[in-house]
Structures are given as structure tokens and as C-alpha cells.
């Protein structure tokens, strides 16, 4: 076998190894981030919070590139009746922060929030988690 054949084979093998590694690292790098939020409401305020989300908040989220994945309420005590759980999808963490800042300064949001809290705050605690999908997750 000629030396040129061996060199060509080695170069081809290294090239394929490099392409394979690049493809694998792209597949593993998250293309977006999920944000889990849990809103613990004050007594008797869950229905008001759900109405605010249904009638206003989701539309404002959409304007600020905040993609809703889903919204849930627990069935069982102790959180049935006082917890709203939802997940948003963002392109990345920096975009999430930018979009939340824009959302919070949105005049319509400020008006909606103030109107919904005329009789007191709806929420007493917010839990927030940013999450990356695992390699075996159906949602990637």
C-alpha cells in the first residue's frame, strides 16, 4: 500500500471523526430552555389568577416571544385551590431574561395586573426553575 493511500485514509478518518463530534455536540447543545413557574396564591385568589392568565397574560406573553407550553392546577391537597403551575419555552436564558423585562414593563401588563389586584395581591410566592431537556426527553 502506498504512503499516499495511508495518508489519505488517515485524513479522511480524522475528518469524519471531527464531523461526527461536531454533529454530536450540536445535538446535545440545548436549542432552547424551559422555564417552570409555580404561583402560590393567597386564599381564594386562584380563580382570579387563572382568569388573568386566560384573558390577558398569555396574549401578552405571546407579544413578548414567551411561548406557553402548558398550564396546570393540582388535583390534590394541600395545593389544590391555591397553585398554578406553568411552563414557558424560551430560545435561551438571555432571551428569557430580556423577554421577562419587556413583559414586566409592558403598560398593558401593568394595567391588567393593577386591575386584577384591586382587592389584594393574587400571589404570595413564586417558584421559578430554568430547565434543559435530557437527552431522552420527548421534549427537546
VEXBALUM-469559 format. One record per atom (N, C-alpha, C): residue number from 1; atom name; residue in three letters; x, y, z. Coordinates in nm, 4 decimals, decimal comma. Example, Ala and Ser with C-alpha at 12.3 -4.5 7.8 and 13.67 -1.06 7.14 Angstrom:
VEXBALUM-469559
num:atome:residu:X:Y:Z
1:N:ALA:1,3190:-0,5690:0,7800
1:CA:ALA:1,2300:-0,4500:0,7800
1:C:ALA:1,3200:-0,3300:0,7800
2:N:SER:1,2850:-0,2250:0,7080
2:CA:SER:1,3670:-0,1060:0,7140
2:C:SER:1,2900:0,0030:0,7870
//
This chain:
VEXBALUM-469559
num:atome:residu:X:Y:Z
1:N:UNK:0,0851:-0,1173:0,0000
1:CA:UNK:0,0000:0,0000:0,0000
1:C:UNK:0,0894:0,1231:0,0000
2:N:UNK:0,0532:0,2198:-0,0785
2:CA:UNK:0,1328:0,3404:-0,0905
2:C:UNK:0,1111:0,4299:0,0307
3:N:UNK:0,2144:0,5082:0,0619
3:CA:UNK:0,2082:0,6031:0,1727
3:C:UNK:0,0978:0,7057:0,1480
4:N:UNK:0,0777:0,7469:0,0247
4:CA:UNK:-0,0256:0,8454:-0,0060
4:C:UNK:-0,1645:0,7907:0,0246
5:N:UNK:-0,1845:0,6605:0,0036
5:CA:UNK:-0,3134:0,5990:0,0366
5:C:UNK:-0,3365:0,5999:0,1883
6:N:UNK:-0,2336:0,5686:0,2627
6:CA:UNK:-0,2452:0,5688:0,4093
6:C:UNK:-0,2716:0,7095:0,4620
7:N:UNK:-0,2017:0,8080:0,4057
7:CA:UNK:-0,2213:0,9466:0,4486
7:C:UNK:-0,3630:0,9910:0,4139
8:N:UNK:-0,4105:0,9582:0,2929
8:CA:UNK:-0,5464:0,9931:0,2527
8:C:UNK:-0,6490:0,9279:0,3445
9:N:UNK:-0,6284:0,7993:0,3764
9:CA:UNK:-0,7194:0,7280:0,4659
9:C:UNK:-0,7214:0,7950:0,6038
10:N:UNK:-0,6033:0,8259:0,6588
10:CA:UNK:-0,5944:0,8877:0,7918
10:C:UNK:-0,6622:1,0245:0,7932
11:N:UNK:-0,6385:1,1035:0,6871
11:CA:UNK:-0,7020:1,2359:0,6793
11:C:UNK:-0,8542:1,2218:0,6708
12:N:UNK:-0,9017:1,1272:0,5928
12:CA:UNK:-1,0456:1,1042:0,5806
12:C:UNK:-1,1061:1,0590:0,7125
13:N:UNK:-1,0368:0,9697:0,7823
13:CA:UNK:-1,0864:0,9216:0,9116
13:C:UNK:-1,0924:1,0359:1,0127
14:N:UNK:-0,9880:1,1195:1,0164
14:CA:UNK:-0,9887:1,2332:1,1086
14:C:UNK:-1,0997:1,3319:1,0738
15:N:UNK:-1,1202:1,3550:0,9449
15:CA:UNK:-1,2265:1,4450:0,9018
15:C:UNK:-1,3624:1,3922:0,9454
16:N:UNK:-1,3875:1,2647:0,9257
16:CA:UNK:-1,5153:1,2056:0,9658
16:C:UNK:-1,5329:1,2082:1,1168
17:N:UNK:-1,4270:1,1842:1,1898
17:CA:UNK:-1,4326:1,1903:1,3362
17:C:UNK:-1,4667:1,3321:1,3807
18:N:UNK:-1,4078:1,4300:1,3182
18:CA:UNK:-1,4362:1,5695:1,3520
18:C:UNK:-1,5788:1,6082:1,3194
19:N:UNK:-1,6294:1,5675:1,2039
19:CA:UNK:-1,7677:1,5965:1,1657
19:C:UNK:-1,8637:1,5279:1,2608
20:N:UNK:-1,8349:1,4029:1,2962
20:CA:UNK:-1,9197:1,3299:1,3899
20:C:UNK:-1,9232:1,3964:1,5262
21:N:UNK:-1,8092:1,4437:1,5733
21:CA:UNK:-1,8049:1,5113:1,7030
21:C:UNK:-1,8816:1,6422:1,6984
22:N:UNK:-1,8692:1,7158:1,5885
22:CA:UNK:-1,9406:1,8417:1,5735
22:C:UNK:-2,0908:1,8179:1,5720
23:N:UNK:-2,1358:1,7176:1,4966
23:CA:UNK:-2,2781:1,6852:1,4899
23:C:UNK:-2,3295:1,6441:1,6266
24:N:UNK:-2,2538:1,5621:1,6992
24:CA:UNK:-2,2960:1,5167:1,8308
24:C:UNK:-2,3043:1,6337:1,9286
25:N:UNK:-2,2079:1,7252:1,9265
25:CA:UNK:-2,2119:1,8373:2,0207
25:C:UNK:-2,3288:1,9300:1,9896
26:N:UNK:-2,3641:1,9457:1,8620
26:CA:UNK:-2,4811:2,0267:1,8275
26:C:UNK:-2,6088:1,9603:1,8766
27:N:UNK:-2,6169:1,8276:1,8648
27:CA:UNK:-2,7367:1,7573:1,9085
27:C:UNK:-2,7533:1,7671:2,0598
28:N:UNK:-2,6431:1,7737:2,1331
28:CA:UNK:-2,6503:1,7771:2,2779
28:C:UNK:-2,6693:1,9186:2,3310
29:N:UNK:-2,6313:2,0186:2,2526
29:CA:UNK:-2,6463:2,1569:2,2980
29:C:UNK:-2,7939:2,1946:2,2930
30:N:UNK:-2,8488:2,2452:2,4036
30:CA:UNK:-2,9901:2,2782:2,4026
30:C:UNK:-3,0195:2,3944:2,3082
31:N:UNK:-3,1245:2,3789:2,2282
31:CA:UNK:-3,1636:2,4844:2,1374
31:C:UNK:-3,2555:2,5848:2,2037
32:N:UNK:-3,3020:2,5513:2,3213
32:CA:UNK:-3,3913:2,6395:2,3955
32:C:UNK:-3,3919:2,5945:2,5412
33:N:UNK:-3,4597:2,6725:2,6217
33:CA:UNK:-3,4670:2,6422:2,7639
33:C:UNK:-3,6137:2,6484:2,8064
34:N:UNK:-3,6485:2,5608:2,8976
34:CA:UNK:-3,7836:2,5623:2,9544
34:C:UNK:-3,7789:2,6300:3,0901
35:N:UNK:-3,8870:2,7011:3,1209
35:CA:UNK:-3,8979:2,7685:3,2497
35:C:UNK:-4,0236:2,7172:3,3195
36:N:UNK:-4,0034:2,6553:3,4343
36:CA:UNK:-4,1136:2,6083:3,5178
36:C:UNK:-4,1434:2,7156:3,6210
37:N:UNK:-4,2697:2,7559:3,6302
37:CA:UNK:-4,3104:2,8565:3,7281
37:C:UNK:-4,4286:2,8017:3,8064
38:N:UNK:-4,4249:2,8228:3,9363
38:CA:UNK:-4,5332:2,7806:4,0241
38:C:UNK:-4,5767:2,9004:4,1064
39:N:UNK:-4,7023:2,9397:4,0890
39:CA:UNK:-4,7573:3,0561:4,1576
39:C:UNK:-4,8470:3,0082:4,2711
40:N:UNK:-4,8038:3,0357:4,3918
40:CA:UNK:-4,8810:3,0046:4,5122
40:C:UNK:-4,9694:3,1258:4,5394
41:N:UNK:-5,1008:3,1046:4,5399
41:CA:UNK:-5,1923:3,2175:4,5542
41:C:UNK:-5,2354:3,2378:4,6987
42:N:UNK:-5,2785:3,3586:4,7245
42:CA:UNK:-5,3430:3,3876:4,8523
42:C:UNK:-5,4787:3,3172:4,8533
43:N:UNK:-5,5309:3,2930:4,9722
43:CA:UNK:-5,6578:3,2210:4,9863
43:C:UNK:-5,7672:3,2837:4,9011
44:N:UNK:-5,8345:3,1983:4,8246
44:CA:UNK:-5,9471:3,2424:4,7436
44:C:UNK:-5,9107:3,3177:4,6176
45:N:UNK:-5,7831:3,3223:4,5802
45:CA:UNK:-5,7403:3,4051:4,4665
45:C:UNK:-5,7040:3,3253:4,3403
46:N:UNK:-5,7086:3,1918:4,3471
46:CA:UNK:-5,6674:3,1129:4,2309
46:C:UNK:-5,7551:3,1407:4,1093
47:N:UNK:-5,8848:3,1469:4,1266
47:CA:UNK:-5,9737:3,1724:4,0127
47:C:UNK:-5,9429:3,3071:3,9469
48:N:UNK:-5,9125:3,4071:4,0276
48:CA:UNK:-5,8751:3,5375:3,9726
48:C:UNK:-5,7454:3,5313:3,8943
49:N:UNK:-5,6496:3,4539:3,9438
49:CA:UNK:-5,5222:3,4386:3,8730
49:C:UNK:-5,5426:3,3647:3,7412
50:N:UNK:-5,6220:3,2582:3,7447
50:CA:UNK:-5,6495:3,1830:3,6217
50:C:UNK:-5,7197:3,2729:3,5198
51:N:UNK:-5,8152:3,3517:3,5643
51:CA:UNK:-5,8845:3,4437:3,4725
51:C:UNK:-5,7868:3,5444:3,4128
52:N:UNK:-5,6962:3,5958:3,4953
52:CA:UNK:-5,5988:3,6927:3,4446
52:C:UNK:-5,5112:3,6290:3,3370
53:N:UNK:-5,4646:3,5060:3,3603
53:CA:UNK:-5,3839:3,4368:3,2592
53:C:UNK:-5,4658:3,4117:3,1328
54:N:UNK:-5,5852:3,3557:3,1496
54:CA:UNK:-5,6695:3,3200:3,0347
54:C:UNK:-5,7061:3,4427:2,9521
55:N:UNK:-5,7437:3,5504:3,0188
55:CA:UNK:-5,7975:3,6670:2,9491
55:C:UNK:-5,6927:3,7677:2,9032
56:N:UNK:-5,5728:3,7655:2,9637
56:CA:UNK:-5,4757:3,8707:2,9325
56:C:UNK:-5,3302:3,8229:2,9232
57:N:UNK:-5,2840:3,7556:3,0276
57:CA:UNK:-5,1407:3,7286:3,0416
57:C:UNK:-5,0836:3,6493:2,9253
58:N:UNK:-5,1517:3,5441:2,8828
58:CA:UNK:-5,0993:3,4600:2,7743
58:C:UNK:-5,0807:3,5416:2,6466
59:N:UNK:-5,1764:3,6283:2,6157
59:CA:UNK:-5,1625:3,7132:2,4964
59:C:UNK:-5,0418:3,8070:2,5084
60:N:UNK:-5,0206:3,8603:2,6275
60:CA:UNK:-4,9055:3,9493:2,6476
60:C:UNK:-4,7761:3,8693:2,6398
61:N:UNK:-4,7748:3,7482:2,6959
61:CA:UNK:-4,6587:3,6598:2,6801
61:C:UNK:-4,6252:3,6434:2,5323
62:N:UNK:-4,7255:3,6127:2,4522
62:CA:UNK:-4,7038:3,5891:2,3092
62:C:UNK:-4,6400:3,7107:2,2414
63:N:UNK:-4,6839:3,8291:2,2779
63:CA:UNK:-4,6264:3,9514:2,2201
63:C:UNK:-4,4793:3,9666:2,2542
64:N:UNK:-4,4390:3,9088:2,3662
64:CA:UNK:-4,3002:3,9215:2,4109
64:C:UNK:-4,2198:3,7933:2,3885
65:N:UNK:-4,2622:3,7127:2,2906
65:CA:UNK:-4,1891:3,5914:2,2491
65:C:UNK:-4,1718:3,4906:2,3620
66:N:UNK:-4,2709:3,4800:2,4474
66:CA:UNK:-4,2697:3,3845:2,5575
66:C:UNK:-4,3712:3,2758:2,5224
67:N:UNK:-4,3205:3,1599:2,4805
67:CA:UNK:-4,4062:3,0531:2,4292
67:C:UNK:-4,4606:2,9677:2,5441
68:N:UNK:-4,5928:2,9631:2,5554
68:CA:UNK:-4,6569:2,8804:2,6582
68:C:UNK:-4,6551:2,7341:2,6159
69:N:UNK:-4,6065:2,6477:2,7049
69:CA:UNK:-4,6088:2,5038:2,6815
69:C:UNK:-4,7350:2,4435:2,7427
70:N:UNK:-4,7700:2,4859:2,8640
70:CA:UNK:-4,8903:2,4352:2,9282
70:C:UNK:-4,9115:2,4977:3,0642
71:N:UNK:-5,0349:2,4837:3,1124
71:CA:UNK:-5,0762:2,5380:3,2420
71:C:UNK:-5,1512:2,4286:3,3171
72:N:UNK:-5,1259:2,4168:3,4472
72:CA:UNK:-5,1866:2,3117:3,5269
72:C:UNK:-5,2241:2,3625:3,6650
73:N:UNK:-5,3228:2,2953:3,7255
73:CA:UNK:-5,3560:2,3147:3,8665
73:C:UNK:-5,3593:2,1764:3,9305
74:N:UNK:-5,3070:2,1628:4,0525
74:CA:UNK:-5,3076:2,0330:4,1202
74:C:UNK:-5,4492:1,9881:4,1551
75:N:UNK:-5,4680:1,8578:4,1585
75:CA:UNK:-5,5967:1,7998:4,1962
75:C:UNK:-5,6065:1,7747:4,3466
76:N:UNK:-5,4930:1,7527:4,4101
76:CA:UNK:-5,4937:1,7064:4,5484
76:C:UNK:-5,4441:1,8126:4,6462
77:N:UNK:-5,4911:1,7987:4,7709
77:CA:UNK:-5,4437:1,8823:4,8814
77:C:UNK:-5,2963:1,8515:4,9052
78:N:UNK:-5,2202:1,9426:4,9531
78:CA:UNK:-5,2599:2,0712:5,0079
78:C:UNK:-5,2608:2,1839:4,9051
79:N:UNK:-5,2251:2,1565:4,7792
79:CA:UNK:-5,2116:2,2657:4,6818
79:C:UNK:-5,3302:2,2853:4,5890
80:N:UNK:-5,4286:2,1951:4,5938
80:CA:UNK:-5,5485:2,2161:4,5124
80:C:UNK:-5,6149:2,3447:4,5613
81:N:UNK:-5,6442:2,4327:4,4687
81:CA:UNK:-5,7127:2,5555:4,5052
81:C:UNK:-5,6223:2,6731:4,5341
82:N:UNK:-5,4888:2,6506:4,5337
82:CA:UNK:-5,4011:2,7654:4,5612
82:C:UNK:-5,2687:2,7614:4,4848
83:N:UNK:-5,2628:2,6849:4,3744
83:CA:UNK:-5,1373:2,6747:4,2994
83:C:UNK:-5,1648:2,6678:4,1497
84:N:UNK:-5,0974:2,7538:4,0744
84:CA:UNK:-5,0972:2,7482:3,9285
84:C:UNK:-4,9557:2,7145:3,8853
85:N:UNK:-4,9433:2,6118:3,8035
85:CA:UNK:-4,8133:2,5665:3,7535
85:C:UNK:-4,8132:2,5850:3,6022
86:N:UNK:-4,7052:2,6421:3,5498
86:CA:UNK:-4,6975:2,6527:3,4045
86:C:UNK:-4,5530:2,6447:3,3583
87:N:UNK:-4,5381:2,6165:3,2275
87:CA:UNK:-4,4073:2,6045:3,1649
87:C:UNK:-4,4046:2,6937:3,0418
88:N:UNK:-4,2974:2,7715:3,0316
88:CA:UNK:-4,2710:2,8534:2,9139
88:C:UNK:-4,1483:2,7986:2,8425
89:N:UNK:-4,1413:2,8224:2,7140
89:CA:UNK:-4,0233:2,7860:2,6350
89:C:UNK:-3,9607:2,9144:2,5827
90:N:UNK:-3,8286:2,9237:2,5973
90:CA:UNK:-3,7527:3,0395:2,5501
90:C:UNK:-3,6388:2,9911:2,4603
91:N:UNK:-3,5931:3,0748:2,3670
91:CA:UNK:-3,4793:3,0359:2,2827
91:C:UNK:-3,3534:3,0072:2,3655
92:N:UNK:-3,3317:3,0836:2,4720
92:CA:UNK:-3,2171:3,0651:2,5607
92:C:UNK:-3,2411:3,1495:2,6859
93:N:UNK:-3,1510:3,1363:2,7821
93:CA:UNK:-3,1699:3,2051:2,9104
93:C:UNK:-3,1623:3,3575:2,8953
94:N:UNK:-3,0722:3,4056:2,8121
94:CA:UNK:-3,0589:3,5502:2,7928
94:C:UNK:-3,1867:3,6083:2,7327
95:N:UNK:-3,2451:3,5385:2,6346
95:CA:UNK:-3,3707:3,5842:2,5751
95:C:UNK:-3,4835:3,5808:2,6774
96:N:UNK:-3,4834:3,4794:2,7629
96:CA:UNK:-3,5858:3,4718:2,8678
96:C:UNK:-3,5791:3,5946:2,9568
97:N:UNK:-3,4591:3,6289:3,0010
97:CA:UNK:-3,4426:3,7458:3,0879
97:C:UNK:-3,4859:3,8741:3,0169
98:N:UNK:-3,4470:3,8867:2,8909
98:CA:UNK:-3,4843:4,0047:2,8118
98:C:UNK:-3,6357:4,0122:2,7940
99:N:UNK:-3,6981:3,8992:2,7630
99:CA:UNK:-3,8427:3,8971:2,7407
99:C:UNK:-3,9211:3,9239:2,8689
100:N:UNK:-3,8714:3,8713:2,9822
100:CA:UNK:-3,9383:3,8995:3,1100
100:C:UNK:-3,9296:4,0486:3,1435
101:N:UNK:-3,8158:4,1091:3,1158
101:CA:UNK:-3,8014:4,2525:3,1425
101:C:UNK:-3,9004:4,3324:3,0580
102:N:UNK:-3,9125:4,2962:2,9311
102:CA:UNK:-4,0072:4,3650:2,8429
102:C:UNK:-4,1508:4,3414:2,8883
103:N:UNK:-4,1813:4,2185:2,9269
103:CA:UNK:-4,3158:4,1863:2,9758
103:C:UNK:-4,3496:4,2699:3,0992
104:N:UNK:-4,2596:4,2714:3,1956
104:CA:UNK:-4,2867:4,3426:3,3209
104:C:UNK:-4,3015:4,4931:3,3027
105:N:UNK:-4,2397:4,5486:3,1988
105:CA:UNK:-4,2530:4,6933:3,1752
105:C:UNK:-4,3629:4,7262:3,0744
106:N:UNK:-4,4323:4,6255:3,0249
106:CA:UNK:-4,5399:4,6456:2,9282
106:C:UNK:-4,6560:4,7206:2,9941
107:N:UNK:-4,6975:4,8346:2,9391
107:CA:UNK:-4,8060:4,9127:3,0002
107:C:UNK:-4,9375:4,8345:3,0137
108:N:UNK:-4,9684:4,7517:2,9149
108:CA:UNK:-5,0918:4,6728:2,9248
108:C:UNK:-5,0831:4,5756:3,0424
109:N:UNK:-4,9676:4,5077:3,0584
109:CA:UNK:-4,9496:4,4157:3,1700
109:C:UNK:-4,9649:4,4891:3,3033
110:N:UNK:-4,9044:4,6051:3,3148
110:CA:UNK:-4,9129:4,6805:3,4391
110:C:UNK:-5,0571:4,7178:3,4708
111:N:UNK:-5,1334:4,7549:3,3696
111:CA:UNK:-5,2742:4,7899:3,3872
111:C:UNK:-5,3557:4,6669:3,4281
112:N:UNK:-5,3331:4,5544:3,3580
112:CA:UNK:-5,4051:4,4300:3,3878
112:C:UNK:-5,3739:4,3829:3,5298
113:N:UNK:-5,2475:4,3866:3,5658
113:CA:UNK:-5,2089:4,3420:3,6998
113:C:UNK:-5,2750:4,4293:3,8070
114:N:UNK:-5,2675:4,5593:3,7902
114:CA:UNK:-5,3271:4,6511:3,8882
114:C:UNK:-5,4774:4,6268:3,9003
115:N:UNK:-5,5456:4,6105:3,7887
115:CA:UNK:-5,6907:4,5883:3,7917
115:C:UNK:-5,7261:4,4568:3,8603
116:N:UNK:-5,6445:4,3543:3,8397
116:CA:UNK:-5,6748:4,2237:3,8989
116:C:UNK:-5,6427:4,2185:4,0481
117:N:UNK:-5,5669:4,3154:4,0956
117:CA:UNK:-5,5266:4,3149:4,2373
117:C:UNK:-5,5907:4,4282:4,3171
118:N:UNK:-5,7014:4,4823:4,2669
118:CA:UNK:-5,7724:4,5884:4,3377
118:C:UNK:-5,8119:4,5427:4,4786
119:N:UNK:-5,8497:4,4164:4,4922
119:CA:UNK:-5,8925:4,3626:4,6216
119:C:UNK:-5,7822:4,2824:4,6905
120:N:UNK:-5,6591:4,3081:4,6557
120:CA:UNK:-5,5461:4,2416:4,7189
120:C:UNK:-5,4656:4,1584:4,6209
121:N:UNK:-5,3416:4,1327:4,6592
121:CA:UNK:-5,2494:4,0559:4,5747
121:C:UNK:-5,3023:3,9146:4,5518
122:N:UNK:-5,2860:3,8655:4,4306
122:CA:UNK:-5,3279:3,7295:4,3983
122:C:UNK:-5,2236:3,6267:4,4412
123:N:UNK:-5,0974:3,6640:4,4315
123:CA:UNK:-4,9867:3,5687:4,4506
123:C:UNK:-4,9086:3,6049:4,5763
124:N:UNK:-4,8736:3,5011:4,6546
124:CA:UNK:-4,7891:3,5278:4,7711
124:C:UNK:-4,6494:3,4686:4,7576
125:N:UNK:-4,6291:3,3795:4,6581
125:CA:UNK:-4,4961:3,3200:4,6397
125:C:UNK:-4,4852:3,2657:4,4980
126:N:UNK:-4,3673:3,2857:4,4370
126:CA:UNK:-4,3396:3,2313:4,3036
126:C:UNK:-4,2147:3,1448:4,3119
127:N:UNK:-4,2261:3,0203:4,2641
127:CA:UNK:-4,1097:2,9338:4,2457
127:C:UNK:-4,0785:2,9338:4,0976
128:N:UNK:-3,9494:2,9428:4,0647
128:CA:UNK:-3,9067:2,9557:3,9247
128:C:UNK:-3,7841:2,8688:3,9020
129:N:UNK:-3,7885:2,7868:3,7955
129:CA:UNK:-3,6768:2,6983:3,7620
129:C:UNK:-3,6548:2,6999:3,6111
130:N:UNK:-3,5313:2,7218:3,5688
130:CA:UNK:-3,4954:2,7069:3,4289
130:C:UNK:-3,4429:2,5657:3,4103
131:N:UNK:-3,4855:2,5007:3,3014
131:CA:UNK:-3,4544:2,3596:3,2821
131:C:UNK:-3,4096:2,3329:3,1384
132:N:UNK:-3,3148:2,2404:3,1260
132:CA:UNK:-3,2746:2,1892:2,9956
132:C:UNK:-3,3309:2,0487:2,9819
133:N:UNK:-3,3780:2,0118:2,8619
133:CA:UNK:-3,4271:1,8754:2,8439
133:C:UNK:-3,3123:1,7749:2,8489
134:N:UNK:-3,3411:1,6580:2,9003
134:CA:UNK:-3,2420:1,5498:2,8998
134:C:UNK:-3,2326:1,4901:2,7612
135:N:UNK:-3,1306:1,4097:2,7379
135:CA:UNK:-3,1137:1,3502:2,6060
135:C:UNK:-3,2234:1,2482:2,5732
136:N:UNK:-3,2963:1,1989:2,6737
136:CA:UNK:-3,4017:1,1021:2,6496
136:C:UNK:-3,5418:1,1640:2,6602
137:N:UNK:-3,5494:1,2952:2,6748
137:CA:UNK:-3,6779:1,3623:2,6879
137:C:UNK:-3,7477:1,3701:2,5531
138:N:UNK:-3,8797:1,3525:2,5560
138:CA:UNK:-3,9582:1,3684:2,4337
138:C:UNK:-3,9628:1,5142:2,3890
139:N:UNK:-3,9484:1,6057:2,4855
139:CA:UNK:-3,9471:1,7484:2,4549
139:C:UNK:-3,8024:1,7963:2,4524
140:N:UNK:-3,7563:1,8344:2,3355
140:CA:UNK:-3,6171:1,8802:2,3249
140:C:UNK:-3,6096:2,0159:2,2639
//
